[in-house]
């Protein structure tokens, strides 16, 4: 499995209850709060994101963030 790649996929979507609450109440702050929470979560995930690049030289290993 020399060509194996590991991949993680993260999906962010607001629950229907958030959208309904915002529409029924006519309050866009509810959607804005959810969007802000998504930004915080994505920024947190970015802190842990890295790519490992293998070199043909066994004593070299690069980690890119």
HTML snippet that shows the backbone in 3Dmol.js (N, CA, C, O; Angstrom):
<script src="https://3Dmol.org/build/3Dmol-min.js"></script>
<div id="view" style="width:600px;height:400px;position:relative"></div>
<script>
const pdb = `
ATOM      1  N   UNK A   1       0.824  -1.184   0.000  1.00  0.00           N
ATOM      2  CA  UNK A   1       0.000   0.000   0.000  1.00  0.00           C
ATOM      3  C   UNK A   1       0.873   1.254   0.000  1.00  0.00           C
ATOM      4  O   UNK A   1       0.700   2.130   0.848  1.00  0.00           O
ATOM      5  N   UNK A   2       1.774   1.341  -0.910  1.00  0.00           N
ATOM      6  CA  UNK A   2       2.676   2.486  -0.970  1.00  0.00           C
ATOM      7  C   UNK A   2       1.958   3.775  -1.338  1.00  0.00           C
ATOM      8  O   UNK A   2       2.415   4.859  -0.975  1.00  0.00           O
ATOM      9  N   UNK A   3       0.858   3.676  -2.042  1.00  0.00           N
ATOM     10  CA  UNK A   3       0.133   4.868  -2.478  1.00  0.00           C
ATOM     11  C   UNK A   3      -1.053   5.209  -1.582  1.00  0.00           C
ATOM     12  O   UNK A   3      -1.919   5.992  -1.972  1.00  0.00           O
ATOM     13  N   UNK A   4      -1.098   4.640  -0.415  1.00  0.00           N
ATOM     14  CA  UNK A   4      -2.213   4.860   0.501  1.00  0.00           C
ATOM     15  C   UNK A   4      -2.226   6.298   1.017  1.00  0.00           C
ATOM     16  O   UNK A   4      -1.178   6.850   1.353  1.00  0.00           O
ATOM     17  N   UNK A   5      -3.403   6.899   1.080  1.00  0.00           N
ATOM     18  CA  UNK A   5      -3.566   8.240   1.617  1.00  0.00           C
ATOM     19  C   UNK A   5      -4.671   8.223   2.666  1.00  0.00           C
ATOM     20  O   UNK A   5      -5.740   7.650   2.452  1.00  0.00           O
ATOM     21  N   UNK A   6      -4.402   8.852   3.788  1.00  0.00           N
ATOM     22  CA  UNK A   6      -5.405   8.972   4.838  1.00  0.00           C
ATOM     23  C   UNK A   6      -6.023  10.357   4.713  1.00  0.00           C
ATOM     24  O   UNK A   6      -5.314  11.349   4.544  1.00  0.00           O
ATOM     25  N   UNK A   7      -7.335  10.419   4.796  1.00  0.00           N
ATOM     26  CA  UNK A   7      -8.026  11.681   4.613  1.00  0.00           C
ATOM     27  C   UNK A   7      -9.174  11.776   5.604  1.00  0.00           C
ATOM     28  O   UNK A   7      -9.884  10.799   5.842  1.00  0.00           O
ATOM     29  N   UNK A   8      -9.349  12.941   6.172  1.00  0.00           N
ATOM     30  CA  UNK A   8     -10.472  13.206   7.062  1.00  0.00           C
ATOM     31  C   UNK A   8     -11.330  14.296   6.438  1.00  0.00           C
ATOM     32  O   UNK A   8     -10.808  15.269   5.894  1.00  0.00           O
ATOM     33  N   UNK A   9     -12.620  14.134   6.516  1.00  0.00           N
ATOM     34  CA  UNK A   9     -13.553  15.099   5.961  1.00  0.00           C
ATOM     35  C   UNK A   9     -14.436  15.608   7.093  1.00  0.00           C
ATOM     36  O   UNK A   9     -15.041  14.821   7.820  1.00  0.00           O
ATOM     37  N   UNK A  10     -14.506  16.918   7.237  1.00  0.00           N
ATOM     38  CA  UNK A  10     -15.331  17.522   8.277  1.00  0.00           C
ATOM     39  C   UNK A  10     -16.455  18.310   7.608  1.00  0.00           C
ATOM     40  O   UNK A  10     -16.212  19.103   6.698  1.00  0.00           O
ATOM     41  N   UNK A  11     -17.667  18.088   8.060  1.00  0.00           N
ATOM     42  CA  UNK A  11     -18.827  18.778   7.504  1.00  0.00           C
ATOM     43  C   UNK A  11     -19.484  19.600   8.596  1.00  0.00           C
ATOM     44  O   UNK A  11     -19.736  19.113   9.699  1.00  0.00           O
ATOM     45  N   UNK A  12     -19.756  20.858   8.270  1.00  0.00           N
ATOM     46  CA  UNK A  12     -20.429  21.744   9.208  1.00  0.00           C
ATOM     47  C   UNK A  12     -21.751  22.177   8.587  1.00  0.00           C
ATOM     48  O   UNK A  12     -21.778  22.734   7.490  1.00  0.00           O
ATOM     49  N   UNK A  13     -22.829  21.923   9.286  1.00  0.00           N
ATOM     50  CA  UNK A  13     -24.128  22.380   8.814  1.00  0.00           C
ATOM     51  C   UNK A  13     -24.989  22.714  10.032  1.00  0.00           C
ATOM     52  O   UNK A  13     -24.959  22.027  11.052  1.00  0.00           O
ATOM     53  N   UNK A  14     -25.744  23.777   9.887  1.00  0.00           N
ATOM     54  CA  UNK A  14     -26.582  24.179  11.022  1.00  0.00           C
ATOM     55  C   UNK A  14     -27.789  23.258  11.103  1.00  0.00           C
ATOM     56  O   UNK A  14     -28.349  22.869  10.079  1.00  0.00           O
ATOM     57  N   UNK A  15     -28.185  22.913  12.308  1.00  0.00           N
ATOM     58  CA  UNK A  15     -29.382  22.086  12.471  1.00  0.00           C
ATOM     59  C   UNK A  15     -30.621  22.845  11.971  1.00  0.00           C
ATOM     60  O   UNK A  15     -30.660  24.075  11.997  1.00  0.00           O
ATOM     61  N   UNK A  16     -31.608  22.107  11.527  1.00  0.00           N
ATOM     62  CA  UNK A  16     -32.845  22.743  11.069  1.00  0.00           C
ATOM     63  C   UNK A  16     -33.466  23.592  12.166  1.00  0.00           C
ATOM     64  O   UNK A  16     -34.073  24.627  11.889  1.00  0.00           O
ATOM     65  N   UNK A  17     -33.316  23.158  13.408  1.00  0.00           N
ATOM     66  CA  UNK A  17     -33.915  23.909  14.520  1.00  0.00           C
ATOM     67  C   UNK A  17     -33.327  25.315  14.627  1.00  0.00           C
ATOM     68  O   UNK A  17     -34.026  26.252  15.012  1.00  0.00           O
ATOM     69  N   UNK A  18     -32.044  25.467  14.288  1.00  0.00           N
ATOM     70  CA  UNK A  18     -31.419  26.793  14.329  1.00  0.00           C
ATOM     71  C   UNK A  18     -32.022  27.679  13.246  1.00  0.00           C
ATOM     72  O   UNK A  18     -32.369  28.832  13.502  1.00  0.00           O
ATOM     73  N   UNK A  19     -32.144  27.143  12.045  1.00  0.00           N
ATOM     74  CA  UNK A  19     -32.713  27.915  10.944  1.00  0.00           C
ATOM     75  C   UNK A  19     -34.172  28.273  11.224  1.00  0.00           C
ATOM     76  O   UNK A  19     -34.589  29.408  10.994  1.00  0.00           O
ATOM     77  N   UNK A  20     -34.940  27.317  11.713  1.00  0.00           N
ATOM     78  CA  UNK A  20     -36.349  27.571  12.008  1.00  0.00           C
ATOM     79  C   UNK A  20     -36.473  28.617  13.114  1.00  0.00           C
ATOM     80  O   UNK A  20     -37.299  29.524  13.012  1.00  0.00           O
ATOM     81  N   UNK A  21     -35.675  28.506  14.156  1.00  0.00           N
ATOM     82  CA  UNK A  21     -35.722  29.490  15.249  1.00  0.00           C
ATOM     83  C   UNK A  21     -35.406  30.882  14.729  1.00  0.00           C
ATOM     84  O   UNK A  21     -36.050  31.854  15.125  1.00  0.00           O
ATOM     85  N   UNK A  22     -34.416  30.990  13.844  1.00  0.00           N
ATOM     86  CA  UNK A  22     -34.052  32.292  13.288  1.00  0.00           C
ATOM     87  C   UNK A  22     -35.174  32.847  12.426  1.00  0.00           C
ATOM     88  O   UNK A  22     -35.471  34.040  12.495  1.00  0.00           O
ATOM     89  N   UNK A  23     -35.804  32.000  11.611  1.00  0.00           N
ATOM     90  CA  UNK A  23     -36.877  32.468  10.733  1.00  0.00           C
ATOM     91  C   UNK A  23     -38.140  32.826  11.504  1.00  0.00           C
ATOM     92  O   UNK A  23     -38.760  33.856  11.240  1.00  0.00           O
ATOM     93  N   UNK A  24     -38.520  31.984  12.454  1.00  0.00           N
ATOM     94  CA  UNK A  24     -39.735  32.230  13.223  1.00  0.00           C
ATOM     95  C   UNK A  24     -39.576  33.481  14.083  1.00  0.00           C
ATOM     96  O   UNK A  24     -40.486  34.305  14.168  1.00  0.00           O
ATOM     97  N   UNK A  25     -38.426  33.612  14.712  1.00  0.00           N
ATOM     98  CA  UNK A  25     -38.187  34.767  15.584  1.00  0.00           C
ATOM     99  C   UNK A  25     -37.790  36.006  14.782  1.00  0.00           C
ATOM    100  O   UNK A  25     -37.814  37.121  15.303  1.00  0.00           O
ATOM    101  N   UNK A  26     -37.425  35.808  13.515  1.00  0.00           N
ATOM    102  CA  UNK A  26     -36.979  36.931  12.696  1.00  0.00           C
ATOM    103  C   UNK A  26     -35.678  37.516  13.218  1.00  0.00           C
ATOM    104  O   UNK A  26     -35.431  38.715  13.094  1.00  0.00           O
ATOM    105  N   UNK A  27     -34.849  36.661  13.803  1.00  0.00           N
ATOM    106  CA  UNK A  27     -33.619  37.122  14.455  1.00  0.00           C
ATOM    107  C   UNK A  27     -32.402  36.553  13.737  1.00  0.00           C
ATOM    108  O   UNK A  27     -32.065  35.381  13.902  1.00  0.00           O
ATOM    109  N   UNK A  28     -31.754  37.381  12.950  1.00  0.00           N
ATOM    110  CA  UNK A  28     -30.564  36.954  12.206  1.00  0.00           C
ATOM    111  C   UNK A  28     -29.366  36.728  13.123  1.00  0.00           C
ATOM    112  O   UNK A  28     -28.373  36.140  12.696  1.00  0.00           O
ATOM    113  N   UNK A  29     -29.440  37.178  14.364  1.00  0.00           N
ATOM    114  CA  UNK A  29     -28.331  36.958  15.302  1.00  0.00           C
ATOM    115  C   UNK A  29     -28.127  35.477  15.595  1.00  0.00           C
ATOM    116  O   UNK A  29     -27.020  35.047  15.916  1.00  0.00           O
ATOM    117  N   UNK A  30     -29.203  34.700  15.483  1.00  0.00           N
ATOM    118  CA  UNK A  30     -29.097  33.258  15.716  1.00  0.00           C
ATOM    119  C   UNK A  30     -28.209  32.626  14.646  1.00  0.00           C
ATOM    120  O   UNK A  30     -27.326  31.828  14.963  1.00  0.00           O
ATOM    121  N   UNK A  31     -28.438  32.976  13.397  1.00  0.00           N
ATOM    122  CA  UNK A  31     -27.614  32.451  12.301  1.00  0.00           C
ATOM    123  C   UNK A  31     -26.193  32.993  12.411  1.00  0.00           C
ATOM    124  O   UNK A  31     -25.231  32.258  12.192  1.00  0.00           O
ATOM    125  N   UNK A  32     -26.056  34.267  12.748  1.00  0.00           N
ATOM    126  CA  UNK A  32     -24.726  34.869  12.898  1.00  0.00           C
ATOM    127  C   UNK A  32     -23.941  34.164  14.008  1.00  0.00           C
ATOM    128  O   UNK A  32     -22.738  33.939  13.876  1.00  0.00           O
ATOM    129  N   UNK A  33     -24.621  33.820  15.093  1.00  0.00           N
ATOM    130  CA  UNK A  33     -23.946  33.120  16.200  1.00  0.00           C
ATOM    131  C   UNK A  33     -23.456  31.744  15.743  1.00  0.00           C
ATOM    132  O   UNK A  33     -22.361  31.317  16.108  1.00  0.00           O
ATOM    133  N   UNK A  34     -24.274  31.055  14.944  1.00  0.00           N
ATOM    134  CA  UNK A  34     -23.865  29.745  14.444  1.00  0.00           C
ATOM    135  C   UNK A  34     -22.682  29.889  13.493  1.00  0.00           C
ATOM    136  O   UNK A  34     -21.743  29.095  13.550  1.00  0.00           O
ATOM    137  N   UNK A  35     -22.717  30.891  12.621  1.00  0.00           N
ATOM    138  CA  UNK A  35     -21.591  31.128  11.707  1.00  0.00           C
ATOM    139  C   UNK A  35     -20.311  31.425  12.472  1.00  0.00           C
ATOM    140  O   UNK A  35     -19.236  30.953  12.100  1.00  0.00           O
ATOM    141  N   UNK A  36     -20.423  32.206  13.540  1.00  0.00           N
ATOM    142  CA  UNK A  36     -19.245  32.504  14.374  1.00  0.00           C
ATOM    143  C   UNK A  36     -18.704  31.232  15.023  1.00  0.00           C
ATOM    144  O   UNK A  36     -17.491  31.037  15.111  1.00  0.00           O
ATOM    145  N   UNK A  37     -19.610  30.371  15.475  1.00  0.00           N
ATOM    146  CA  UNK A  37     -19.185  29.109  16.096  1.00  0.00           C
ATOM    147  C   UNK A  37     -18.466  28.228  15.082  1.00  0.00           C
ATOM    148  O   UNK A  37     -17.487  27.563  15.423  1.00  0.00           O
ATOM    149  N   UNK A  38     -18.947  28.216  13.825  1.00  0.00           N
ATOM    150  CA  UNK A  38     -18.267  27.443  12.777  1.00  0.00           C
ATOM    151  C   UNK A  38     -16.852  27.969  12.549  1.00  0.00           C
ATOM    152  O   UNK A  38     -15.914  27.187  12.398  1.00  0.00           O
ATOM    153  N   UNK A  39     -16.701  29.283  12.525  1.00  0.00           N
ATOM    154  CA  UNK A  39     -15.365  29.884  12.320  1.00  0.00           C
ATOM    155  C   UNK A  39     -14.417  29.492  13.440  1.00  0.00           C
ATOM    156  O   UNK A  39     -13.252  29.180  13.193  1.00  0.00           O
ATOM    157  N   UNK A  40     -14.913  29.507  14.669  1.00  0.00           N
ATOM    158  CA  UNK A  40     -14.075  29.120  15.810  1.00  0.00           C
ATOM    159  C   UNK A  40     -13.663  27.654  15.677  1.00  0.00           C
ATOM    160  O   UNK A  40     -12.502  27.309  15.899  1.00  0.00           O
ATOM    161  N   UNK A  41     -14.614  26.795  15.316  1.00  0.00           N
ATOM    162  CA  UNK A  41     -14.315  25.365  15.168  1.00  0.00           C
ATOM    163  C   UNK A  41     -13.296  25.124  14.060  1.00  0.00           C
ATOM    164  O   UNK A  41     -12.374  24.327  14.234  1.00  0.00           O
ATOM    165  N   UNK A  42     -13.449  25.803  12.922  1.00  0.00           N
ATOM    166  CA  UNK A  42     -12.500  25.633  11.817  1.00  0.00           C
ATOM    167  C   UNK A  42     -11.113  26.131  12.189  1.00  0.00           C
ATOM    168  O   UNK A  42     -10.114  25.497  11.851  1.00  0.00           O
ATOM    169  N   UNK A  43     -11.044  27.251  12.878  1.00  0.00           N
ATOM    170  CA  UNK A  43      -9.735  27.751  13.313  1.00  0.00           C
ATOM    171  C   UNK A  43      -9.076  26.785  14.285  1.00  0.00           C
ATOM    172  O   UNK A  43      -7.857  26.620  14.269  1.00  0.00           O
ATOM    173  N   UNK A  44      -9.874  26.150  15.128  1.00  0.00           N
ATOM    174  CA  UNK A  44      -9.335  25.156  16.068  1.00  0.00           C
ATOM    175  C   UNK A  44      -8.797  23.940  15.310  1.00  0.00           C
ATOM    176  O   UNK A  44      -7.730  23.421  15.639  1.00  0.00           O
ATOM    177  N   UNK A  45      -9.540  23.488  14.293  1.00  0.00           N
ATOM    178  CA  UNK A  45      -9.085  22.353  13.490  1.00  0.00           C
ATOM    179  C   UNK A  45      -7.804  22.686  12.732  1.00  0.00           C
ATOM    180  O   UNK A  45      -6.929  21.832  12.587  1.00  0.00           O
ATOM    181  N   UNK A  46      -7.689  23.911  12.252  1.00  0.00           N
ATOM    182  CA  UNK A  46      -6.489  24.315  11.513  1.00  0.00           C
ATOM    183  C   UNK A  46      -5.235  24.197  12.366  1.00  0.00           C
ATOM    184  O   UNK A  46      -4.149  23.953  11.842  1.00  0.00           O
ATOM    185  N   UNK A  47      -5.377  24.369  13.669  1.00  0.00           N
ATOM    186  CA  UNK A  47      -4.226  24.251  14.568  1.00  0.00           C
ATOM    187  C   UNK A  47      -3.657  22.844  14.563  1.00  0.00           C
ATOM    188  O   UNK A  47      -2.468  22.653  14.821  1.00  0.00           O
ATOM    189  N   UNK A  48      -4.488  21.865  14.272  1.00  0.00           N
ATOM    190  CA  UNK A  48      -4.057  20.470  14.300  1.00  0.00           C
ATOM    191  C   UNK A  48      -3.769  19.912  12.916  1.00  0.00           C
ATOM    192  O   UNK A  48      -3.309  18.778  12.785  1.00  0.00           O
ATOM    193  N   UNK A  49      -4.036  20.702  11.884  1.00  0.00           N
ATOM    194  CA  UNK A  49      -3.830  20.230  10.519  1.00  0.00           C
ATOM    195  C   UNK A  49      -2.351  20.257  10.171  1.00  0.00           C
ATOM    196  O   UNK A  49      -1.655  21.230  10.462  1.00  0.00           O
ATOM    197  N   UNK A  50      -1.887  19.214   9.565  1.00  0.00           N
ATOM    198  CA  UNK A  50      -0.492  19.123   9.140  1.00  0.00           C
ATOM    199  C   UNK A  50      -0.380  18.117   8.008  1.00  0.00           C
ATOM    200  O   UNK A  50      -1.219  17.229   7.850  1.00  0.00           O
ATOM    201  N   UNK A  51       0.650  18.276   7.246  1.00  0.00           N
ATOM    202  CA  UNK A  51       0.933  17.349   6.160  1.00  0.00           C
ATOM    203  C   UNK A  51       2.331  16.796   6.392  1.00  0.00           C
ATOM    204  O   UNK A  51       3.273  17.554   6.621  1.00  0.00           O
ATOM    205  N   UNK A  52       2.461  15.508   6.334  1.00  0.00           N
ATOM    206  CA  UNK A  52       3.772  14.889   6.499  1.00  0.00           C
ATOM    207  C   UNK A  52       4.297  14.523   5.124  1.00  0.00           C
ATOM    208  O   UNK A  52       3.631  13.834   4.350  1.00  0.00           O
ATOM    209  N   UNK A  53       5.502  14.996   4.831  1.00  0.00           N
ATOM    210  CA  UNK A  53       6.125  14.722   3.543  1.00  0.00           C
ATOM    211  C   UNK A  53       7.313  13.813   3.781  1.00  0.00           C
ATOM    212  O   UNK A  53       8.249  14.167   4.498  1.00  0.00           O
ATOM    213  N   UNK A  54       7.267  12.657   3.184  1.00  0.00           N
ATOM    214  CA  UNK A  54       8.365  11.701   3.362  1.00  0.00           C
ATOM    215  C   UNK A  54       9.455  11.964   2.337  1.00  0.00           C
ATOM    216  O   UNK A  54       9.186  12.258   1.172  1.00  0.00           O
ATOM    217  N   UNK A  55      10.665  11.853   2.794  1.00  0.00           N
ATOM    218  CA  UNK A  55      11.811  12.019   1.919  1.00  0.00           C
ATOM    219  C   UNK A  55      12.406  10.640   1.645  1.00  0.00           C
ATOM    220  O   UNK A  55      12.175   9.694   2.399  1.00  0.00           O
ATOM    221  N   UNK A  56      13.155  10.537   0.587  1.00  0.00           N
ATOM    222  CA  UNK A  56      13.813   9.263   0.291  1.00  0.00           C
ATOM    223  C   UNK A  56      14.951   8.998   1.262  1.00  0.00           C
ATOM    224  O   UNK A  56      15.462   7.883   1.362  1.00  0.00           O
ATOM    225  N   UNK A  57      15.336  10.051   1.977  1.00  0.00           N
ATOM    226  CA  UNK A  57      16.379   9.886   2.982  1.00  0.00           C
ATOM    227  C   UNK A  57      15.696   9.529   4.304  1.00  0.00           C
ATOM    228  O   UNK A  57      14.876  10.305   4.796  1.00  0.00           O
ATOM    229  N   UNK A  58      16.019   8.366   4.890  1.00  0.00           N
ATOM    230  CA  UNK A  58      15.296   7.890   6.068  1.00  0.00           C
ATOM    231  C   UNK A  58      15.390   8.797   7.294  1.00  0.00           C
ATOM    232  O   UNK A  58      14.530   8.727   8.172  1.00  0.00           O
ATOM    233  N   UNK A  59      16.401   9.632   7.370  1.00  0.00           N
ATOM    234  CA  UNK A  59      16.560  10.471   8.557  1.00  0.00           C
ATOM    235  C   UNK A  59      15.862  11.831   8.394  1.00  0.00           C
ATOM    236  O   UNK A  59      15.969  12.686   9.273  1.00  0.00           O
ATOM    237  N   UNK A  60      15.158  12.032   7.287  1.00  0.00           N
ATOM    238  CA  UNK A  60      14.468  13.312   7.043  1.00  0.00           C
ATOM    239  C   UNK A  60      12.959  13.098   7.022  1.00  0.00           C
ATOM    240  O   UNK A  60      12.452  12.175   6.385  1.00  0.00           O
ATOM    241  N   UNK A  61      12.266  13.961   7.724  1.00  0.00           N
ATOM    242  CA  UNK A  61      10.814  13.953   7.729  1.00  0.00           C
ATOM    243  C   UNK A  61      10.354  15.380   7.925  1.00  0.00           C
ATOM    244  O   UNK A  61      10.676  15.994   8.943  1.00  0.00           O
ATOM    245  N   UNK A  62       9.619  15.917   6.990  1.00  0.00           N
ATOM    246  CA  UNK A  62       9.135  17.287   7.072  1.00  0.00           C
ATOM    247  C   UNK A  62       7.679  17.299   7.493  1.00  0.00           C
ATOM    248  O   UNK A  62       6.899  16.449   7.065  1.00  0.00           O
ATOM    249  N   UNK A  63       7.311  18.248   8.322  1.00  0.00           N
ATOM    250  CA  UNK A  63       5.910  18.440   8.710  1.00  0.00           C
ATOM    251  C   UNK A  63       5.533  19.848   8.328  1.00  0.00           C
ATOM    252  O   UNK A  63       6.124  20.807   8.822  1.00  0.00           O
ATOM    253  N   UNK A  64       4.548  19.987   7.448  1.00  0.00           N
ATOM    254  CA  UNK A  64       4.085  21.279   6.989  1.00  0.00           C
ATOM    255  C   UNK A  64       2.753  21.584   7.666  1.00  0.00           C
ATOM    256  O   UNK A  64       1.910  20.698   7.807  1.00  0.00           O
ATOM    257  N   UNK A  65       2.564  22.807   8.076  1.00  0.00           N
ATOM    258  CA  UNK A  65       1.290  23.197   8.683  1.00  0.00           C
ATOM    259  C   UNK A  65       0.695  24.349   7.921  1.00  0.00           C
ATOM    260  O   UNK A  65      -0.383  24.829   8.272  1.00  0.00           O
TER     261      UNK A  65
END
`;
const viewer = $3Dmol.createViewer("view");
viewer.addModel(pdb, "pdb");
viewer.setStyle({}, {cartoon: {color: "spectrum"}});
viewer.zoomTo();
viewer.render();
</script>
